[in-house]
Amino acid sequence: MVKKFIISKKRVVLWIAVLLWMMLIFSFSAQVADDSNNLSTGVTEIVVETVEKVAPNADLDVETLNGIIRKNAHFIMYFILGILVFSALGSNMTFPKRLVAALLICSLYAATDEIHQMFVPGRGPAVFDVFIDTSGTCAGILTYIVIINVFFKEYRGIIWCLETRGLQEKYSMYMVIKRLIDIVLSFIGIVILSPVFLILIIMIKLDSKGPVLFKQKRVGMYKTHFNILKFRSMRIDTPKDMPTHLLDDPEKWLTKTGKVLRKTSLDELPQIINILKGEMSIIGPRPALWNQYDLIEERDKYGANDVPVGLTGWAQINGRDEISIEDKARFDGEYVEKSGLMMDLKCFFGTISKVISSEGYVEGGSGSNKKMTDIR
């Protein structure tokens, strides 16, 4: 009963916040266009004064500038309204119903707000403004879902895991920032690279029979298992769950498109989805196959099984397919020892250089360089 009361009280507070914020938006919209005390007019004057100091000869259209500032202010206001309404609806509703309800409430309010402006001197309703307001609402809800809902749930899980292993002092803030960067960059990556995805999908389908994506069981953080995603680069009759270097002749199993994908590492692109889901990070030790017991055992010596696995890592820019299992584990161990944002940046830009040059790429590489290399 106490828990229900606390939740109910929290919900009431949130709905009060929603109503107060709606009143603020209503008040902002009610400001007369030519009123010198108008908030957007005041901001416009500050912008104009600043520009005139920097560039005295600049020709500014004050009316257009004022309109842009008002529209941006509305976007921000509805961004916040979207977060407040989505929060106030609570997690008791199913996600689709909660999303639709939040969008409906904010959109109807935006439409009402525009109708209200018909009665404000110097203002008038505009369909485009409703679009801006709704876009702000969508952006706010998306931010809530990705950053607040998903991210902070993961944050609590990460901190709990670190506390149980006595690692919180060293890793907590770094892990939080790292995960936030993963979420933002992977989301942007999916949007920007979608044309590349489409081209590769067509190439794979035209080249050989079988699915576009290849799923394989891999070992993640704390030796948990997950399905890694790749663009399929090999024939569908290739032996499953077998490391490439153990195949009798790796080259014969590759498709024509697969050879290009492997050499350029484009087959790894779908792992952006694994990163967004939280199963992987952009930077970290490459996830071992579930039955690569030798690599898993070697990594245990350096604590490399207790950090997020990655799309690329320190071992990948220090030999990639050419180095032995022992070397890979040692490089992964050095990554753990020196882990931090600077180390991640070294791995990120080092990977770009290696991909461009194809350095260290050996199809079916099992560590042909068996000598234990110096770790730099």
N, C-alpha and C positions, 0 to 999 in steps of 0.2 A: 504493500500500500504506500509506504514511504517513497519507494522508487517511482511509482506512478505519479505521486504528488509532485516530486521534483521535476519529472519530465513535463507534466502539465504546466507547472509554474514557468519552466523555461520556454515552453511553447507560447504562453501568454505574453511573456516579455518580448519574444521575437515578433509576434503579431503587432504588439504596440509599436515596436521599432519600424515595422512595415508601414503602419498607418502614419506615423510621424514623418517618415521619409516620403511617403506619397504627398503629404501636406506640403513638404518642402519643395517638391517638384511642382506642385500646383501653384505655389507662391511664386516660384521662379518663372513659370509660364505666364503668370498674371501681370508681370511687370510690363508697363507701357513701353513701346519701342523707343520713343524719343525722350524718355525720362533720364535725366542726368544721374539719378541715383540707381539706375538699372545696373545690376551686377555685371552683365556681359558688356555693357557700355563702358563701365569703369575699367574692366580688364582690357578692352579694346584701346582705351586711351593710354593705358600703361604701355601696351605693346607698341602703339604708334610713337609715343615719346621715346621709347628705347630705340626703335628703328631709326628715328630722326637723328638721334645722337650718334649712332653708328654709321648711318648712311644718309646724310642730310638731303641728298638729291633724289632719294627713293620716292617713287610715285605710288602711294598706297590708296587703294579703294577701301575707305573706312567702313562703308556699309557692307561690302562683301566680307571684309575681315570680321566684322561684328557677327554676321550670319554664321561664319565658320566656327567662331568661338562658341556661339549658342548651341550649334549642332554637336560640337565636341563635348560641351557641358552636359547636354541631354544624354549622349552616349554613356558618359561616366555615371550619371545619375541612375540610368536604367541598368547599367552594369551592376551597381550596388544593389538596386532594387531586386534584380534577378537572384542575387546571392541571398538576400534577406527572405524573399518569398520561398525559394527552394528550401532554405533552412527551416523556415516556420512550418512548412507542410509536414516536416518530420519524416523519419525512416519507416513509420508504420505502413505507409502506402507503398505499393509496388513501384519500382523505378519508372516504368512507362507512364503510369497514372500520375506520379509525382511530377515528372517532366512536363507532361501535357498540361496539368493543372497550373504549374508555375508559368508556362508560356502563355496560357489562356488568360490568367489573371493580369499579367504584365501587359499583354497585347491589348486587352479590353481597356485597361487603365490608360494606355498610350492613346488609343482611339478617343476615349472620353476627354483626355487632356487636349487633344487637337480640336475637338468640337468646342471645348471651353474657350479656346483662343479666338474663335469667331467673334466673341463678345469683348475682346481686349483691343483697344484702339491701336492701330498700326500693326496688328497681327492677323493671322488667318490660318485655317487648317491646311495641312499639306500631307499628301499620302507618303511622300518620300521621308518626311519626319517620323512617321509611324514605323517605316522600315528601319530608320536609324535607331529608334528606341527599341525595337524588337531585336535588332542586331546586338545592341548593348546588353539586353536581357540574356540572349543566347551566350554571349561571351562571358557574362557573369556566372551563369549556371555551369558552363564548361570549366571555368576556373575553379568553381566550388568542387565539382566532381573530381577533377584531375589533381589539383593542388591540395585542397583541404580534406576531402573525403578519402581519396586513394592514398595521397602522399603521407598524411599524418597517421593513418592506420599502419602503413608500412614503417613509419618512423618509430612508433611504439614497439612494433615487432623487432625492428633492428636493435633498439636500445635494450630490450629485454634479452635478446640473444647475446649482446655484447656484455651486459651485466653478468650473465650466468657464466661467461668465460673470462671475466676480469679484464676486459679490453675496453671498457667504456671510456675511460679517461683519454686514451690515445685516439680512438676511432670515431666516437659518436658524432661530432659536428662534421667531420670529413665525410662520413657515410651519408649523413643527411643531405649535405650539399651535392655529393656525388649522385645520389638518387634523383634529386631535383633536376640536375643537369641532364641525366639520362631521360627523364620524362619529357622535358622540353625539347631536347634535340631529336629524340626518336619520333616524337609527334610531328615536328617540323620536317624531319627526314622523310617520313611516309608521304606527306603532302607534296614536297618538292620532287621526290624521286618517283612519284606515281607514273609519269610518262616512261621512265626507264623500265619500271616494272612491267608495263604493258608491252613494250618492245621485246623484252627478254621472254615474257610468257609466250608471245607469238613465235619467237625463234625456237623455243624448246618444243612447242607443239608441232611445228613444221618439221623439226629435225628427227624426232623419234616418238614412238608410242609410249604412253604412260602418263602419270600425273605430272603437273608442273612443279609442285613442291615435294620435297623429300623430308620425312620426319625420322628422327633417330633419337633413341634414348641416350641421354648424356647425364653426367654427374655435375650438379650445381653446388652452391654454397652449402657447407656442412654435409656434403655427400648426399644431398637430396637429389632425386631423379626428376628430369623434365624432358620434354620432347623438343629438340632443337629443330629449327626450320631452315631449309636450304632450297635453292633452286636445284632441281634434279640435273645432275651432270653425267650420270652413268646409266647404262642400260637397266631395264626393269628386272632382268634375270641375274643381276650382280648379287653375289652372296651377301645376305644381310648381316648387320652387326659385326662386320669384320673390318678392322682398320685397313686402309688402302694399302699400306706397306706390306701387309701379309698376303695380299692377292698375288697369284702366280705371275701375272703380267698386267699391272694396273692400266696401262695405256689401252689395252684391247677392250676394256669395259667402258671407257669414256666415249660419250657421243661427240660429234664434231663441235656442236655448240658447247658441250661440257668442257672441252679442252680450253676454249676461250674463257669460259666462266671461271674455271679453276685458276688459270694463269693470272687473270685480272682480279681474282677474289670476288667477282660479282655474284658468285653462287651464295655468298654469305649475306647478301642484302636482306633477305626475309627475316634475318635475326633481329632486325630493327623491331619487329613485332614482339620477339622474346624480351627485348630490352624494355619496351613500353609496358609489358605485362609484369616486369619485375623479376623474371627468371634469369636474366643476364644483365650485365652492365656494358657500357661502351668499352671500357678498359678493365682488364683483369686477366687472370690465367685462362687460357682457352679450355673450355669444358671437355673433360676426357670422356671417351666412350664408357658406358656402364661396365664393360668387361675389360677395360684397360687397367688391370689390377697393378701392373708394374708401375705405371705413371702415378696412379692414385696413391700407392704405397710410398713412392719417392716424395710426393708432395706432402705427405703427412709429416715428414722429417722437418719441413720448413714452415708448417702451418698454412700452406697454400690452398688447402681444402676448406679453410675457414674464412675465405673472403669471396666476394661476388665474382663469378666467372665472367669473362668478357668476350667481346667481338674480336678484340686484338689485345696483345699484351707485350710485356718486356721480352719474353722468349721469342715472340714473332718478329721482333725487329733485331734480334741478335742471332739469326741463323734460320729461323722458320723451320723448313722441312729438313735442313741439312744437319741439324744437331741431334745428339743422342737423347734418350729418355732422361738420363741422369742430368744432362745439361739443361734440358727444358725445366726440370724440377728445380734445379739450382737457380735458374733465372727467375722462375716464379717465386722462389724463396726471397730473392733480392727485391723483387717487386713488393712483397709483403713487408719486408724490413724497411724499405724506403717509401712506403705508400703515402701518397699525398697528392694534392692537385698538380704540383710541379712534375711529379713522376708521371701522372696521367697525361699531361701535356707532351712530355717527351715521347711517350708511347704513341700518342695520337699523330703527331707530326712525323715521327719516325716511320709509322705505318704508311702514311701517304707517300713518303720517299721510296719505301720498299716496293709498294704496289706499282708505282710508276716504272721502276727499274726492273721489276720481277726478280729482284735479288733474293736468294735463299729459297726460291721455288724449285722443288724437285718432286715430280709426280711419283707418289708412292714412297716419298722420303721416309726413312726409318731412323735417321740419325747416321747418315753415311760418314759424317765426321765424328768418329768415335772418341777422339781426343777430348779431354775435359778442357774446354776453352776458358780463358780468363774472363771473369765477369767485370765489366766496366760500367 
